[in-house]
């Protein structure tokens, strides 16, 4: 069986197919699944062994409202002490500030976690930053301080 279609029908079919192909090429990226979601969050874990017992190291860092032990910090102000939800503002050498919030405090584990809530990325190039400080035992009566 042979089917014959008119010239107009054939032209319309070609234009429809061409138009659909063009639309698919033009708009497919907007409607196709996203394979990328931006940069992967970077994770850094630093630790240092300190020649002092755990209790002494924890005593030096445990107060969320006092970061005088960190050399670039020249001033710390804040509210709510070590309560979850406490806030602090660090003033760095040069005058820039970093605002942070405490979201976990576990003195029995010698650990606390906080996040940066406001920072000029020109000063400290981070976004969505959170960190945990933990003191743990090391050999020969020393301590390990981990910042992760």
C-alpha positions as CSV (number, residue, x, y, z in Angstrom):
1,X,0.0,0.0,0.0
2,X,1.3,3.4,-0.9
3,X,0.3,6.5,1.0
4,X,0.5,9.8,-0.7
5,X,0.4,13.0,1.3
6,X,0.1,16.5,0.0
7,X,2.9,19.0,-0.3
8,X,1.5,21.2,2.4
9,X,1.2,18.3,4.8
10,X,4.8,17.2,4.1
11,X,6.2,20.8,4.7
12,X,4.1,21.1,7.9
13,X,5.5,17.8,9.2
14,X,9.1,18.8,8.4
15,X,8.6,22.3,10.0
16,X,7.0,20.7,13.1
17,X,9.8,18.2,13.4
18,X,12.5,20.9,12.9
19,X,10.7,23.2,15.3
20,X,10.5,20.5,18.0
21,X,14.2,19.8,17.5
22,X,15.1,23.5,17.8
23,X,12.9,23.9,20.9
24,X,14.5,20.7,22.4
25,X,18.0,22.1,21.9
26,X,17.1,25.6,23.1
27,X,15.1,24.6,26.2
28,X,16.4,21.1,27.2
29,X,18.9,22.5,29.7
30,X,16.2,24.3,31.6
31,X,14.0,21.1,31.8
32,X,16.6,18.4,32.1
33,X,17.8,17.0,35.4
34,X,20.6,19.0,37.1
35,X,23.8,17.1,37.2
36,X,25.7,19.7,39.1
37,X,24.7,21.7,42.2
38,X,27.6,24.1,42.6
39,X,30.9,23.7,44.5
40,X,31.3,20.8,46.9
41,X,31.6,21.9,50.5
42,X,35.2,21.7,51.6
43,X,36.1,20.0,54.8
44,X,39.3,20.6,56.6
45,X,40.4,18.8,59.8
46,X,43.4,20.2,61.7
47,X,44.9,18.9,64.9
48,X,47.8,19.6,67.1
49,X,49.4,17.7,70.0
50,X,49.9,20.0,73.0
51,X,52.2,19.2,75.9
52,X,49.6,19.7,78.6
53,X,46.9,17.6,80.1
54,X,43.3,17.7,78.6
55,X,41.8,19.6,81.5
56,X,44.3,22.4,81.1
57,X,43.8,22.7,77.3
58,X,40.0,22.6,77.7
59,X,40.2,25.3,80.4
60,X,42.0,27.5,77.8
61,X,39.4,27.1,75.0
62,X,36.1,26.2,76.7
63,X,34.7,29.7,77.0
64,X,32.9,30.5,73.7
65,X,33.0,34.2,74.7
66,X,36.9,34.3,74.9
67,X,39.0,33.5,71.9
68,X,42.1,35.4,73.2
69,X,44.1,32.2,72.7
70,X,43.9,32.6,68.9
71,X,46.6,35.1,67.8
72,X,44.6,36.9,65.0
73,X,41.7,37.7,67.4
74,X,42.3,40.9,69.3
75,X,38.8,41.2,70.9
76,X,35.8,39.0,71.6
77,X,32.4,40.2,72.6
78,X,29.2,38.2,72.9
79,X,26.1,37.1,74.7
80,X,24.7,34.0,76.5
81,X,28.0,32.5,77.6
82,X,28.2,28.9,76.5
83,X,24.5,28.3,76.0
84,X,23.4,26.9,72.7
85,X,22.4,29.9,70.6
86,X,25.1,32.1,72.2
87,X,26.7,34.6,69.9
88,X,30.1,36.3,69.7
89,X,31.8,38.8,67.5
90,X,35.5,38.4,66.9
91,X,37.6,41.4,66.1
92,X,40.7,40.5,64.1
93,X,44.0,42.2,63.7
94,X,43.3,45.0,61.3
95,X,39.7,45.6,62.6
96,X,37.6,43.2,60.5
97,X,34.9,41.3,62.4
98,X,33.4,37.8,62.3
99,X,30.1,37.0,63.8
100,X,29.5,33.4,65.1
101,X,26.8,31.4,66.8
102,X,27.3,28.4,69.2
103,X,25.1,25.5,68.2
104,X,26.5,22.6,70.3
105,X,28.3,22.7,73.6
106,X,29.4,19.4,75.3
107,X,31.7,20.1,78.2
108,X,31.8,16.4,79.2
109,X,33.1,15.6,75.8
110,X,35.4,18.7,75.8
111,X,33.9,19.9,72.6
112,X,31.8,22.6,71.0
113,X,30.5,23.5,67.6
114,X,29.7,26.9,66.1
115,X,28.9,28.5,62.7
116,X,29.9,31.8,61.2
117,X,26.8,34.0,60.7
118,X,28.4,37.1,59.2
119,X,31.8,37.7,57.6
120,X,33.2,39.8,54.8
121,X,34.5,37.2,52.3
122,X,37.3,39.6,51.4
123,X,38.6,39.2,54.9
124,X,37.8,35.5,55.4
125,X,36.8,33.8,52.1
126,X,34.3,31.3,53.5
127,X,30.5,30.8,53.2
128,X,28.3,28.4,55.1
129,X,31.2,27.8,57.6
130,X,30.8,25.6,60.7
131,X,33.4,24.0,62.9
132,X,33.9,21.9,65.9
133,X,36.7,22.1,68.5
134,X,37.5,19.0,70.5
135,X,40.1,18.2,73.1
136,X,41.1,14.5,73.5
137,X,43.9,12.6,75.2
138,X,47.2,11.9,73.5
139,X,50.1,9.8,74.6
140,X,52.4,10.6,77.6
141,X,49.8,12.9,79.3
142,X,49.6,15.2,76.3
143,X,46.4,16.4,74.6
144,X,45.2,16.6,71.1
145,X,43.2,19.7,70.0
146,X,41.2,19.1,66.8
147,X,39.6,21.8,64.8
148,X,37.2,20.3,62.2
